[in-house]
């Protein structure tokens, strides 16, 4: 496992913050021009596809000057609100940057390889940014965008960021096997491909969450990056993962059937996919549903059985049902299993 860290974007923006260079628009733009063509910025812009560099620069400038950005775009509103937190506590940002500089990112390898098939190749590139939207995201298979504000300002919370790093590292390890299994898994063009993609997302997010974010209260990290309301929502979502799982599993089967039966433009199903992959108030459903399914498989069939799913992802549905007792109300119906068998065979 190799880890390369790129923090030039974070360094330039921190320098702007630390030296109050955001108070003069001309000086601010000159500093930002240093990272206009940087890999970290390009990856961030390409990942979100919701704004260009000029828009990001403007939102950052207005946010650092502690003002509202006038927009109807919810993504930019979130960015503005969260970027405004940066200047509230300069000491905190300075502590984050200092900790990032001294942290050994390669120390987590043992905890990772135990939860992936033997022979997994994991080479990670981490790009520190100030995006004001997400925490950590994987792009281009092995590159990780990490919101600098999520990094702990207090050393006693380093174990919490380690869980988040391992979560994302696990995604990269899993992609190693998904690309071997089906190089086109991410380029679905019909409803069948979209249904398999959704289950892959549930397995991937569920496994990484189950292995590395089980019970961790990341409130101290999120409160610095996204504020108390979001931090509290995530805390409550993590504490109550299993409280509605019967409803979630029933809905998942119905939603998958709707996807499989859909005959129109599959882009129209994006809101249905977003129902599982995105949440602005707590933990996304693919994490909580996937967490449940992974825990059932490991508890009943063993860790190796779950890890085998990473090499043969279409078996995830079957192994989940096999792990449940007969007539378990949390299982997929026989009719759905027949449909899924026809889909993946």
C-alpha positions, 0 to 999 in steps of 0.5 A: 500500500502506497499513500501520496499526500498532496496538500498544495490547495490546502496550503495556499488557502490556509495562507490566505486565511492565516495572513488575512489575504482575503480582505483584498480581492485583488490579492486574494485572486492573485493567490488563488491563481496559484492553484487554478490549474492544480490537480486537487482543484481540477479533481474537486471541480470535476467531482461536483460538476456543479460549479467552475473555478470562478464560482468557487473562488467567488464563494470562497472570497465571500465566505471568508469575509463572513457574508452570505452568497446570494444563490438559489443553488443548494450546493453553493448555499451549503458551501457558503455556510460551511466555508464561513466556519473557516474564519471563525477559529483560525487557531483550529485551522492552524492546528489541522494543518500542523497535524496533517503535516506530521501524520503518517498516512501509511500506518493504517495498512494492517487494519485495511488488508484484513478486510479485503481479499488477499492480493488487493492492490491499494495505492492512494493519492490524497488531495486536501481541499476546502470544498465546504460540501463533503467530508471524503470522496473517492475519484478516479478509482484511487484518488481521495478528496479530503475536506481539510476542515474535517481533519481534527484540530485536537490530537485526541480525535485522530482515531476518528479521522482514521476511521474515515480514511480507512473507509475511503481506502476500503473503497479503493481496495474494492474498486480493484476487484470491481474493475476485475469483475466488470470494467464497465460497472460504473457505465450503466446504460440501462435499468438492469445496469442501474439496479446492479450499480445501486446494489454495488453502492450499498455493498461498498458503503455498507462494508466500509461503514461496518468495518470502520465506522461502527459506533464511532461518534464523529461529532467532534469532526463534523461540528468543525466542518459542517456545524452542530446541526449536521453533526447532531443529525449524523450522530443520531443517524449512526445511533439509530441505524437499525431502527427502521431497517425493516421498512428500508429493506422492504423499500429497497426491494420495491425500488429495485423492482421499479428500476428493473421495470423502468422502460424510459430514460434511466436518467429520470431515475436519478432521484431514486438513486439519490434517495440511497446515496445522498443525505443532507441531514444524516447518514445516507441510506446506502450506508445504513442498509449496507451496514445491516446487510454486511453485519448479517452476512458476517455474523451468520456466514463469517467474515470470509464469506462477506469478503468473497462478495467483494470479488463476486459482488452480484452474490451479495444479495444471495448471501444476505438472504442465505444468512437470514433464517427462513421466512425472515421478514428482513429478507428479499422475496422469492420473486425478487430473488428469481428476478435478480438471478435472471439479471446477474446470470 
